[in-house]
Amino acid sequence: IIPHVIQPYFVRKIVVVGTESAGKSTLVKNLANLYNTSYVEEYGRKFYENIGAEIAIESDFPKIAFEHKYHEEEQAKRANKLLFIDTEANVTQYFSWAYLGYEQPVLDQVADLQDYDLWLFLEPDVKWVDDGMRSFGDQSIREQNNAYLKRLLDKRDIRYHSISGDYNERLEQAIELVDGVLEEKLYS
């Protein structure tokens, strides 16, 4: 038995990334329920809900990235072997570019500190949902944003698994990949 105090260091971290309305939150919650573990919500959404702002400013994005990392550490303490994470610093960097028109070095520094066991990249091929906080519903813009985010990940040599299809197909693909991480952990 692993002592409780060091269990978070053995948790396998699975991060789900993609542009807005690609189904990240839905997939993360479903996976956490299926694997009976905890998850980390996208903090950017909560941040803007809490402050009630409709306009993003430069200083918002580092705050979001740092707070998100804090929630990852806290949820890792509660996790059951796996922790599912909705977005991370590269996605925050993408949002800085999308909303402000430029990237921020501090977000690259946060991204440099990240270590995930599995990256799931959700393609923007599900219907875009206007929830009052989203801005990029036109499919051609979604595709451009998707390509930009992939370039950010490629620039960092991040190996991600592209997931597409309807919500059930996405879940099935994700389960297969997550099971692979669990099997690797058990036999390595």
Residue, then its C-alpha position, 0 to 999 in steps of 0.5 A: i500500500i502506498p502511503h496517502v501523502i505520496q499517492p498524488y505522485f503516482v496518479r496518472k494525469i490525462v489532459v483533454v485539450g481542444t478549442e472551445s465547444a469541442g466537448k472537453s468538459t463533457l468528456v472529462k466528467n464522463l471519464a472521471n465518473l467511469y473510472n471513479t476518480s476526480y477531475v479538474e474543471e477548466y478554470g478559465r470558465k469559472f474565472y470569468e463567471n466569478i468576476g462577471a467580465e465579458i472582456a479578457i485582459e492580459s493579466d487574466f490568463p496567467k491567473i487562470a493558468f496558475e489557479h488551474k495548476y493549483h486545482e490539479e494539485e488539489q484534485a490529485k490528492r483525491a484521485n483514484k489512480l487517474l486524474f482527468i484534466d480539462t485544458e492546461a497552459n497551452v490551451t490558455q495560451y491559445f485563448s490569449w492568442a484568440y482573444l488578445g491577438y498574442e501569446q504570453p511568455v509566462l504561459d509558456q513557462v507554466a507549460d514547461l512545468q507540465d507533465y501529463d501521461l496522456w494527451l487527448f485532443l478533441e477535434p471541432d467536429v461536434k456541433w458548436v454550442d453557444d453557451g453565452m461565453r463562447s465566441f468562435g462558432d463559425q466552422s471555418i474559424r473553429e478549424q483555423n483555431n484548431a490548427y493554431l492550437k495543434r501548432l502550439l502543441d507541435k512546437r512543444d513536441i507534445r504527442y497527443h491523440s486526436i479524437s473525433g466523431d460523435y460524443n459516444e465515439r469520442l468516449e469509446q476512443a478515450i476509454e481505449l487510450v486511458d485503459g492503455v495507460l492503466e495497463e502500462k502502469l500495471y505492467s511497467 
